[in-house]
């Protein structure tokens, strides 16, 4: 019982690391509930004391939220400190509460019990440290396999898997938007590839932020290859996508990229957007977006073209797709 909250705390830190923080909150809230229910079933507390779980869970969440923000310490050490502090709370709390809320004796909180909890917590830390290091290593390896190392966007392999998943269902309401940074080769030739990489990072940070601000979890962003990026989004309109690209273009126009030598570069991009329907498979949608992109780059650089608008035009943009 002394170590009742250790797994909940560990779950909180792991879920925070995996960016699934709500799961950790659920564990922190449920741990006191199960603990109090167990004590109730063995007649150590009366039914009224079952409601202690509410403030106990709130206390756990508050303490965890405070510790998670102490960025000066590595995550695992913050977790250990919280083990040492929080695991002492149950025997202390049940000892100082008025008798009507519990039926425990003072033996639940003694100097010996503090030593036991401290030593046990340190032992749990040693085990947890090995477990956390293993999980984080697995997570980083998985992330490296799925994400582009430079931009932290999903990579081409992830895009390929995504396309395979989409090919199994209707493309209705599915939008593919491909964006390409204009004159990127000129930037590389003028300022060097390291500066070119910085431009890619500068662009993708703003692209990702704009996509998430508009579409949230409905959209995923991929580095399609080189300076080309792909956005896959479901359940929105083409007009919504154009609004997003317009805002991205406006931000890039108002905030120039500054090179290491102090030169200012206005980063622009061209793009193509295609909307799926019941009669099209997802690869057809992708090809249409690619054609629209090449039309933009050839005839309307710095703009985004909708595939549906190309149906009314007669051009030579039927170029082979690199996918």
C-alpha positions as CSV (number, residue, x, y, z in Angstrom):
1,X,0.0,0.0,0.0
2,X,2.9,2.4,0.6
3,X,3.8,2.3,-3.1
4,X,0.3,2.6,-4.4
5,X,0.9,5.7,-6.5
6,X,4.2,4.7,-8.0
7,X,2.7,3.2,-11.2
8,X,0.3,6.1,-11.6
9,X,3.2,8.6,-11.3
10,X,5.3,6.6,-13.7
11,X,2.4,6.3,-16.2
12,X,1.9,10.1,-16.0
13,X,5.6,10.8,-16.9
14,X,5.6,8.2,-19.7
15,X,2.3,9.5,-21.2
16,X,3.6,13.0,-21.0
17,X,6.8,11.9,-22.9
18,X,4.7,10.2,-25.5
19,X,2.4,13.3,-25.7
20,X,-0.6,11.4,-24.4
21,X,-0.9,13.4,-21.2
22,X,-4.5,12.7,-20.6
23,X,-3.8,9.0,-20.0
24,X,-1.5,10.0,-17.2
25,X,-4.2,12.1,-15.6
26,X,-6.6,9.2,-15.8
27,X,-4.1,7.0,-14.0
28,X,-3.5,9.6,-11.3
29,X,-7.2,10.0,-10.7
30,X,-8.0,6.3,-10.6
31,X,-5.1,5.2,-8.3
32,X,-6.6,6.7,-5.1
33,X,-10.1,5.4,-6.0
34,X,-8.8,1.8,-6.2
35,X,-6.7,2.3,-3.1
36,X,-9.6,3.6,-1.0
37,X,-11.9,0.9,-2.4
38,X,-9.4,-1.8,-1.3
39,X,-9.1,-0.3,2.2
40,X,-12.9,-0.2,2.4
41,X,-13.2,-3.9,1.5
42,X,-10.8,-4.9,4.2
43,X,-12.6,-2.7,6.8
44,X,-9.7,-0.3,7.3
45,X,-11.8,2.7,6.4
46,X,-15.6,3.3,6.5
47,X,-17.7,4.0,3.4
48,X,-17.5,7.8,4.0
49,X,-13.8,7.7,3.7
50,X,-14.1,6.4,0.1
51,X,-14.7,9.9,-1.0
52,X,-11.2,10.8,0.0
53,X,-10.1,9.7,-3.5
54,X,-11.4,13.0,-5.0
55,X,-9.0,15.3,-3.2
56,X,-6.2,12.7,-3.2
57,X,-6.4,12.4,-7.0
58,X,-6.5,16.2,-7.3
59,X,-3.4,16.5,-5.0
60,X,-1.6,13.9,-7.2
61,X,-2.3,15.8,-10.4
62,X,-1.3,19.1,-8.9
63,X,2.0,17.7,-7.6
64,X,2.8,15.9,-10.8
65,X,2.0,19.1,-12.9
66,X,4.4,21.1,-10.7
67,X,7.2,18.5,-11.0
68,X,6.8,18.1,-14.7
69,X,7.7,21.8,-15.1
70,X,11.0,21.6,-13.3
71,X,13.0,21.4,-16.5
72,X,16.3,21.8,-14.8
73,X,16.2,18.2,-13.7
74,X,16.1,15.2,-16.0
75,X,12.6,13.6,-16.3
76,X,13.5,10.4,-14.5
77,X,14.9,12.3,-11.5
78,X,11.7,14.4,-11.2
79,X,9.8,11.2,-11.3
80,X,11.9,9.8,-8.4
81,X,11.6,12.9,-6.3
82,X,7.9,12.6,-6.7
83,X,8.0,8.9,-5.7
84,X,9.8,9.9,-2.5
85,X,7.4,12.7,-1.6
86,X,4.0,11.3,-2.7
87,X,4.5,7.7,-1.4
88,X,4.9,9.2,2.1
89,X,1.5,10.9,1.9
90,X,-0.9,8.0,2.4
91,X,0.4,6.8,5.8
92,X,0.7,10.4,6.9
93,X,-2.7,11.5,5.7
94,X,-4.6,8.6,7.2
95,X,-2.8,9.1,10.5
96,X,-3.7,12.8,10.9
97,X,-7.3,12.6,9.6
98,X,-10.1,12.6,12.2
99,X,-11.0,9.2,13.4
100,X,-14.4,9.3,11.8
101,X,-12.8,9.2,8.4
102,X,-10.7,6.1,8.9
103,X,-10.1,3.1,11.2
104,X,-6.3,2.8,10.9
105,X,-3.9,2.7,13.8
106,X,-0.9,4.9,14.2
107,X,1.3,2.0,13.1
108,X,0.5,3.0,9.6
109,X,2.7,6.0,10.0
110,X,5.9,5.5,12.0
111,X,9.6,6.3,11.6
112,X,10.2,2.7,10.5
113,X,7.5,3.0,7.9
114,X,9.2,6.1,6.5
115,X,12.4,4.2,6.1
116,X,10.6,1.3,4.5
117,X,8.9,3.5,2.0
118,X,12.1,5.5,1.2
119,X,14.2,2.3,0.6
120,X,11.4,0.7,-1.4
121,X,10.9,3.8,-3.5
122,X,14.6,3.9,-4.3
123,X,14.5,0.2,-5.3
124,X,11.4,1.0,-7.5
125,X,13.3,3.9,-9.0
126,X,16.1,1.6,-10.1
127,X,13.7,-0.8,-11.8
128,X,11.7,2.1,-13.3
129,X,14.8,3.7,-14.6
130,X,15.7,0.6,-16.6
131,X,12.1,0.3,-17.8
132,X,11.9,4.0,-18.8
133,X,15.2,3.9,-20.6
134,X,14.1,0.9,-22.6
135,X,10.7,2.5,-23.5
136,X,12.3,5.8,-24.5
137,X,14.9,4.0,-26.7
138,X,12.1,2.1,-28.4
139,X,10.1,5.3,-28.8
140,X,13.0,7.2,-30.3
141,X,13.8,4.3,-32.7
142,X,10.2,4.3,-33.8
143,X,10.2,8.0,-34.2
144,X,13.4,7.9,-36.3
145,X,11.8,5.3,-38.6
146,X,8.7,7.5,-39.1
147,X,9.9,11.0,-38.9
148,X,12.3,13.1,-41.0
149,X,15.4,13.8,-39.0
150,X,15.8,17.4,-40.2
151,X,12.3,18.8,-40.1
152,X,10.6,16.4,-37.5
153,X,7.8,16.0,-40.0
154,X,6.5,12.5,-40.9
155,X,8.8,11.1,-43.6
156,X,8.2,9.5,-47.0
157,X,7.9,6.0,-45.6
158,X,5.1,7.2,-43.3
159,X,3.5,8.9,-46.3
160,X,3.7,5.6,-48.3
161,X,2.0,3.8,-45.4
162,X,-0.6,6.5,-45.1
163,X,-1.4,6.2,-48.8
164,X,-1.7,2.4,-48.5
165,X,-4.2,2.9,-45.7
166,X,-6.2,5.4,-47.7
167,X,-6.3,3.2,-50.7
168,X,-8.5,0.8,-48.8
169,X,-11.3,3.3,-48.4
170,X,-13.2,5.9,-50.4
171,X,-11.3,9.1,-51.1
172,X,-14.4,11.2,-50.7
173,X,-13.7,14.3,-48.7
174,X,-10.0,13.5,-48.7
175,X,-7.8,16.4,-49.7
176,X,-4.1,16.1,-50.8
177,X,-2.1,19.3,-50.9
178,X,1.5,19.4,-52.2
179,X,3.7,22.4,-51.5
180,X,7.1,23.1,-53.0
181,X,9.5,25.9,-51.9
182,X,10.3,28.2,-54.8
183,X,13.8,28.6,-56.1
184,X,15.3,26.4,-53.4
185,X,18.2,25.3,-55.5
186,X,19.1,28.9,-55.9
187,X,19.2,29.3,-52.1
188,X,21.5,26.3,-51.8
189,X,23.8,27.5,-54.6
190,X,24.0,31.0,-53.1
191,X,24.2,30.3,-49.4
192,X,25.2,26.7,-49.1
193,X,23.4,23.5,-48.1
194,X,23.6,24.2,-44.4
195,X,21.8,27.4,-44.8
196,X,19.4,25.6,-47.1
197,X,18.6,23.1,-44.3
198,X,17.9,26.0,-42.0
199,X,15.5,27.4,-44.5
200,X,13.7,24.1,-44.6
201,X,13.4,24.0,-40.8
202,X,12.2,27.7,-40.9
203,X,9.5,26.8,-43.5
204,X,8.3,23.6,-41.9
205,X,7.9,25.0,-38.5
206,X,5.5,27.6,-39.9
207,X,3.8,25.1,-42.2
208,X,3.2,22.7,-39.3
209,X,1.9,25.4,-37.0
210,X,-0.5,26.7,-39.6
211,X,-1.8,23.3,-40.6
212,X,-2.5,22.3,-36.9
213,X,-4.0,25.7,-36.2
214,X,-6.5,25.2,-39.0
215,X,-7.2,21.5,-39.0
216,X,-5.9,20.1,-35.7
217,X,-5.7,16.3,-35.8
218,X,-7.7,16.1,-39.1
219,X,-4.5,16.7,-41.0
220,X,-1.0,15.1,-41.2
221,X,2.0,16.8,-42.7
222,X,4.8,14.9,-44.5
223,X,8.2,15.8,-46.0
224,X,7.5,14.4,-49.4
225,X,11.1,14.8,-50.6
226,X,13.7,17.6,-50.7
227,X,11.9,20.9,-50.5
228,X,8.5,19.3,-51.3
229,X,5.8,18.7,-48.6
230,X,2.5,17.0,-48.6
231,X,-0.6,17.7,-46.4
232,X,-3.3,15.0,-46.1
233,X,-6.5,16.2,-44.5
234,X,-10.0,14.8,-44.3
235,X,-13.4,16.4,-43.9
236,X,-12.6,20.0,-44.9
237,X,-13.1,21.9,-48.1
238,X,-10.7,23.0,-50.7
239,X,-11.5,26.6,-49.7
240,X,-10.3,25.8,-46.2
241,X,-7.0,24.6,-47.5
242,X,-6.6,27.7,-49.7
243,X,-7.3,29.8,-46.6
244,X,-4.6,28.0,-44.8
245,X,-2.0,28.4,-47.6
246,X,-2.9,32.0,-48.0
247,X,-2.2,32.6,-44.3
248,X,1.1,30.7,-44.5
249,X,2.1,32.8,-47.5
250,X,1.2,36.0,-45.7
251,X,3.3,35.1,-42.6
252,X,6.3,34.2,-44.8
253,X,6.0,37.5,-46.6
254,X,5.9,39.5,-43.3
255,X,8.7,37.6,-41.6
256,X,11.7,37.2,-43.8
257,X,14.3,34.5,-43.2
258,X,17.6,36.0,-42.2
259,X,20.8,34.2,-43.3
260,X,24.0,33.9,-41.3
261,X,25.4,36.7,-43.3
262,X,22.5,39.0,-42.5
263,X,20.7,38.8,-45.9
264,X,16.9,38.7,-45.8
265,X,15.1,36.0,-47.9
266,X,11.4,36.1,-48.6
267,X,10.5,32.4,-48.7
268,X,7.7,31.6,-51.1
269,X,6.1,28.4,-52.3
270,X,3.9,26.9,-55.0
271,X,1.3,24.3,-54.5
272,X,-1.4,22.0,-55.9
273,X,-4.6,20.8,-54.2
274,X,-6.9,17.9,-55.2
275,X,-10.1,16.7,-53.7
276,X,-11.2,13.1,-53.7
277,X,-14.6,11.6,-54.5
278,X,-16.2,8.2,-54.7
279,X,-15.0,7.7,-58.3
280,X,-11.3,8.3,-57.6
281,X,-8.8,6.3,-55.7
282,X,-6.4,8.1,-53.5
283,X,-3.4,7.8,-55.9
284,X,-5.5,9.5,-58.6
285,X,-6.1,12.4,-56.1
286,X,-2.3,12.5,-55.5
287,X,-1.5,12.7,-59.2
288,X,-4.0,15.5,-59.7
289,X,-2.5,17.4,-56.8
290,X,1.0,16.8,-58.4
291,X,-0.2,18.1,-61.8
292,X,-1.7,21.2,-60.1
293,X,1.6,21.8,-58.3
294,X,3.6,21.6,-61.6
295,X,1.2,24.0,-63.2
296,X,1.8,26.5,-60.4
297,X,5.5,26.2,-60.7
298,X,5.5,26.6,-64.4
299,X,2.9,29.2,-64.9
300,X,1.9,30.8,-61.5
301,X,5.0,30.5,-59.3
302,X,4.2,31.5,-55.7
303,X,0.6,30.4,-55.9
304,X,-1.5,27.4,-55.2
305,X,-3.6,25.8,-58.0
306,X,-6.7,23.6,-57.5
307,X,-6.8,20.5,-59.7
308,X,-10.5,21.1,-60.5
309,X,-9.4,24.4,-62.2
310,X,-7.0,22.5,-64.5
311,X,-9.9,20.5,-66.0
312,X,-10.9,23.6,-67.9
313,X,-7.3,24.3,-69.2
314,X,-5.4,22.6,-71.9
315,X,-1.7,22.5,-70.8
316,X,1.3,20.2,-71.1
317,X,1.5,19.6,-67.4
318,X,0.8,15.8,-67.6
319,X,4.2,15.0,-66.1
320,X,5.2,11.6,-64.5
321,X,4.6,11.4,-60.8
322,X,7.7,10.7,-58.6
323,X,5.6,8.7,-56.1
